[in-house]
Amino acid sequence: MSGIEDAGTYALGDRRVRRLGYGAMQLAGPGVFGPPKDRDEAVAVLREAVAQGVNHIDTSDFYGPHVTNAIIREALHPYPDDLVIVTKVGAVRGADASWNPAFSAEALTEAVHDNLRHLGLDVLEVVNLRAMFSVHGPAEGSLAAPLEILADLRHRGLIRRIGLSNVTAAQVAEARGITPVACVQNHYNLVHRADDALVDALAADGTAYVPFFPLGGFSPIQSQGLSEVAASLDATPMQVALAWLLRRSPNLLLIPGTSSRAHLRENLTAAALDLPEAAMRALDGIAGA
């Protein structure tokens, strides 16, 4: 293994997964639309990830659309017993590659069946509902109606656990009145810290938080600061950003994505990267730069 066991494990619903997982979004074409440039490499990346100990893969049938799930099935089916595949619903792609809300009963039911069929599964372990009230990030709005639809699909045995994506703390509270929440998946990283309080609240409840875009939203000066810390540790900026997330809170489950086996190996070694206190202080100061 790559050493990802150094990151430890955490509960995802009623399963335990390694805290360094893999996000499949980058296996689709540019803009997460269309097929990959190199499908053979995409298959190889997935197989390498599992061989290195990854047992948490994040995907969606609207990546492509209908691209990443087909690649996952080709690469890994029949799946290892310990592999947890998490998918998401709530959006569809337009012919122009746009991202559009899809919250109706028909759309959500179709999405669940599409994910089942394209992944080759009888039941989906975790389905995240992606809130689509704003394209720029979480925005308030009731998720009760779509969550009740997913809860019914869970009752019918098609879904084991329900999670949330791109949501506010108020939406998490609303959701918990309808269904148990397995995880929350939002934009969070070293400089994008709006969810600090939510991360801590979920940790207190034993609920997983899955940050995406570990290097998203950095200003040039923040990127420079991260690069300087990385150089001092003989590591890449991505490795340092991932190591900081692992240290930030035990309930963070990371899903860095890549379409390259070399980058995959680099990312997974972040679990073994030691961040001295001086480095942590420097990193914690970057957000305000």
Stockholm file with secondary structure:
# STOCKHOLM 1.0

chainA/1-289         MSGIEDAGTYALGDRRVRRLGYGAMQLAGPGVFGPPKDRDEAVAVLREAVAQGVNHIDTSDFYGPHVTNAIIREALHPYPDDLVIVTKVGAVRGADASWNPAFSAEALTEAVHDNLRHLGLDVLEVVNLRAMFSVHGPAEGSLAAPLEILADLRHRGLIRRIGLSNVTAAQVAEARGITPVACVQNHYNLVHRADDALVDALAADGTAYVPFFPLGGFSPIQSQGLSEVAASLDATPMQVALAWLLRRSPNLLLIPGTSSRAHLRENLTAAALDLPEAAMRALDGIAGA
#=GR chainA/1-289 SS CCSGGGGCEEEETTEEEESBCEECGGGSSGGGBSCCSCHHHHHHHHHHHHHTTCCEEECCTTTBTTTHHHHHHHHHCSCCTTCEEEEEESEEECTTSCEEECCSHHHHHHHHHHHHHHHTCSSEEEEEEECCSCSSSCCCCCCHHHHHHHHHHHHTTSEEEEEEESCCHHHHHHHHTTSCEEEEEEECCSSCCTTHHHHHHHHHHTCEEEEECTTTTCCHHHHHHHHHHHHHTTCCHHHHHHHHHHHHCTTBCBCCCCSCHHHHHHHHGGGGCCCCHHHHHHHHHHTTC
#=GC SS_cons         CCSGGGGCEEEETTEEEESBCEECGGGSSGGGBSCCSCHHHHHHHHHHHHHTTCCEEECCTTTBTTTHHHHHHHHHCSCCTTCEEEEEESEEECTTSCEEECCSHHHHHHHHHHHHHHHTCSSEEEEEEECCSCSSSCCCCCCHHHHHHHHHHHHTTSEEEEEEESCCHHHHHHHHTTSCEEEEEEECCSSCCTTHHHHHHHHHHTCEEEEECTTTTCCHHHHHHHHHHHHHTTCCHHHHHHHHHHHHCTTBCBCCCCSCHHHHHHHHGGGGCCCCHHHHHHHHHHTTC
//
